[in-house]
Amino acid sequence: MPDATTDTITVSASHARPVLVEACCDSVYTAIAAQDSGAGRIELCGPGDGGTTPSLGLIARCRDLLQVPLHVMIRPHSRDFVYHDDELDVMANDIVTARTMGADGVVLGPLQRDDTVHMQQLATLVQIAHPMPVVFHRAFDRTPDPFAALHTLMLTGVRTVLTSGQAATALEGAATLQALRQRAGDRLTILAGGGVRGSNVRDLVQRSEVHQVHARGTDPTIIRDVVRSLRSTP
């Protein structure tokens, strides 16, 4: 499997740290375009608001063609992030299938009716996914207390959380992102996402001190501009 540390970008000499750009993609075309533009990881999603589990054919073709790590969205519907037992069983089977097909990680995010993290469901899904890493997606930004939610994620073994710092954009949530990163330490990676563009990504990285950013790869120019901005000399 590809090395998850590939295709990282150093921001500048004064802030020399690798930044991995993850691209959210929904097709073979956008995934390949994102990789060619310098994305270091692909999050593959199916249709629907916020993305759903992609088809088996889409996963298989992307795995055949991509050289960078591939994370697969596990979400049986786009209504919300609350899952009944039958839906949890669907998610469990989709995780096993994604692993069999060569996925490098899965992306999911079960919540309870009050928008707190559903710890029991999450722990079950993390165990099923092992040894693949689990990313908790932006359902995190609905939680009433991000630091309590972060603690739950660390207890259950989640490796990464995608978040805007509970703001409209990651840049607006940069202070919270920095605080989450400091709280998580080496136990969990903060993946900054939400309105990430070439015009703001350097400022976001400088202010939040994150090492990974997530941008919308459904428009290939966005990934191209984000990567170019991170590679440019200030």
C-alpha positions in Angstrom: 0.0 0.0 0.0 1.2 3.6 -0.6 3.0 5.4 2.2 0.7 7.9 3.9 3.6 10.3 4.2 4.1 10.7 0.4 3.6 14.0 -1.4 3.9 16.3 1.6 4.9 20.0 1.0 7.2 22.2 3.0 5.6 25.6 3.5 8.7 27.8 4.0 12.1 27.8 5.5 10.8 29.8 8.5 8.0 27.3 9.1 9.7 24.1 7.7 7.1 21.4 8.2 5.5 19.0 5.8 1.9 19.7 4.8 -0.2 16.9 3.3 -3.0 17.9 0.9 -5.9 15.6 0.9 -8.4 15.9 -2.0 -12.1 15.0 -1.6 -13.1 13.4 -4.9 -16.2 11.7 -6.3 -14.9 10.2 -9.6 -12.0 8.5 -11.3 -11.3 11.7 -13.3 -11.2 14.0 -10.2 -9.1 11.6 -8.2 -6.5 11.3 -10.9 -6.5 15.0 -11.6 -6.0 15.7 -7.8 -3.1 13.2 -7.7 -1.5 14.8 -10.8 -1.9 18.2 -9.2 0.1 17.1 -6.1 -2.5 15.8 -3.6 -0.9 13.4 -1.2 -4.1 11.5 -0.4 -7.5 11.0 -1.8 -10.8 10.9 0.1 -13.2 9.0 -2.2 -16.9 9.7 -1.8 -20.2 8.8 -3.5 -23.0 11.1 -4.3 -25.1 13.1 -1.8 -24.6 16.2 0.4 -21.4 15.6 2.3 -20.7 12.4 0.4 -21.8 8.8 0.9 -20.1 5.4 0.4 -18.7 5.2 -3.2 -19.6 2.3 -5.4 -17.4 -0.8 -5.6 -16.5 -0.1 -9.2 -15.4 3.4 -8.3 -13.2 2.2 -5.4 -11.7 -0.6 -7.5 -10.8 1.7 -10.5 -9.3 4.4 -8.3 -7.2 1.8 -6.4 -5.9 0.5 -9.7 -4.9 3.9 -10.9 -3.8 5.9 -7.8 -0.3 5.8 -6.4 -1.2 7.9 -3.3 -3.2 6.6 -0.3 -6.9 6.2 -0.7 -9.4 6.8 2.1 -13.0 5.7 1.5 -16.1 7.4 2.9 -18.3 5.0 4.9 -21.8 6.7 5.1 -24.9 4.8 4.1 -27.1 7.9 3.7 -26.8 11.7 3.6 -29.8 12.6 5.8 -27.7 13.0 9.0 -25.1 11.2 11.0 -27.4 9.1 13.1 -27.4 5.4 12.3 -29.7 2.5 13.3 -28.5 -1.0 13.9 -29.2 -2.1 10.3 -27.3 0.9 9.0 -24.4 0.1 11.3 -24.3 -3.4 9.9 -24.1 -1.9 6.4 -21.2 0.3 7.4 -19.4 -2.6 9.0 -19.7 -4.6 5.8 -18.6 -1.6 3.7 -15.5 -1.2 5.8 -14.6 -4.9 5.4 -15.1 -4.6 1.6 -13.1 -1.4 1.4 -10.2 -3.0 3.2 -10.4 -6.1 0.9 -10.3 -3.8 -2.1 -7.1 -2.1 -0.9 -8.3 1.0 0.8 -5.7 2.6 3.1 -8.2 4.1 5.5 -11.9 4.8 6.0 -13.8 8.0 6.9 -16.9 8.0 9.1 -18.6 9.8 11.9 -21.6 8.4 14.0 -23.4 10.8 16.2 -26.2 10.5 18.7 -29.4 12.5 18.5 -27.9 15.3 20.6 -25.0 15.6 18.2 -22.5 14.1 20.7 -20.2 11.3 19.3 -21.8 7.9 19.5 -18.9 6.3 21.3 -20.2 2.7 21.2 -20.8 2.7 17.5 -17.5 4.4 16.8 -15.5 2.0 18.9 -17.2 -0.9 17.0 -16.4 0.5 13.6 -12.8 1.4 14.6 -12.3 -2.2 15.8 -13.7 -3.6 12.5 -11.5 -1.3 10.5 -8.3 -2.3 12.2 -5.5 -2.1 11.1 -6.8 0.6 8.7 -6.8 4.0 10.2 -10.1 5.7 10.8 -10.8 9.4 10.0 -13.7 11.1 11.8 -15.3 13.4 9.2 -16.9 16.8 9.7 -19.8 15.5 11.7 -17.3 16.5 14.4 -18.2 20.2 13.7 -21.7 19.5 14.9 -20.7 18.3 18.3 -21.5 20.7 21.2 -18.1 20.5 22.8 -15.2 19.9 20.4 -12.7 19.1 23.1 -15.0 16.5 24.7 -15.5 15.0 21.3 -11.8 15.0 20.7 -11.3 13.1 23.9 -13.9 10.5 22.8 -12.1 10.1 19.5 -8.8 9.5 21.1 -10.3 6.9 23.5 -11.7 4.9 20.7 -8.6 4.9 18.6 -9.5 7.3 15.8 -6.4 8.5 14.0 -7.5 11.7 12.3 -10.3 14.2 12.6 -11.5 16.4 9.7 -12.7 19.7 11.1 -13.0 23.4 10.3 -12.6 24.2 14.0 -16.4 24.4 14.1 -16.3 27.6 12.1 -17.8 28.4 8.6 -14.3 27.9 7.2 -11.0 26.4 8.5 -9.4 29.8 8.3 -12.0 31.3 10.6 -11.6 28.3 12.9 -7.8 28.5 12.9 -7.5 29.3 16.6 -9.7 26.4 17.6 -7.8 24.1 15.2 -4.5 25.1 16.9 -6.0 24.4 20.3 -7.3 21.0 19.1 -3.9 20.2 17.7 -2.2 21.0 20.9 -4.7 19.0 22.9 -4.3 16.0 20.6 -0.5 16.0 20.6 0.8 12.9 18.8 -2.3 10.8 19.6 -4.5 12.2 16.8 -4.0 14.3 13.6 -6.0 17.4 13.0 -7.0 17.6 9.3 -8.1 21.1 8.5 -11.0 21.4 6.0 -13.6 23.8 5.1 -13.2 26.4 2.4 -9.5 25.7 1.9 -8.3 27.5 -1.3 -5.0 28.5 -2.8 -5.7 32.1 -1.6 -5.9 31.2 2.1 -4.1 27.9 2.7 -0.7 29.4 3.7 -2.4 31.7 6.2 -4.4 28.7 7.5 -1.3 26.6 8.0 0.6 29.4 9.7 -2.2 30.3 12.1 -3.4 26.8 13.0 -0.1 24.9 12.8 -1.8 21.9 11.2 0.2 19.5 9.1 -2.6 18.3 6.9 -5.3 20.2 4.9 -8.4 18.9 3.1 -9.8 20.6 0.0 -12.5 19.9 -2.5 -11.1 17.9 -5.4 -14.4 17.8 -7.3 -13.0 21.0 -8.9 -9.5 20.0 -10.0 -8.4 23.7 -10.1 -8.8 24.0 -6.3 -6.3 21.2 -5.5 -3.9 22.7 -8.1 -4.1 26.1 -6.6 -3.7 24.8 -3.0 -0.6 22.8 -3.9 0.9 25.7 -5.9 0.4 28.1 -3.0 2.0 25.8 -0.5 5.0 25.2 -2.8 5.5 28.9 -3.6 8.2 31.0 -1.9 6.7 33.8 0.3 
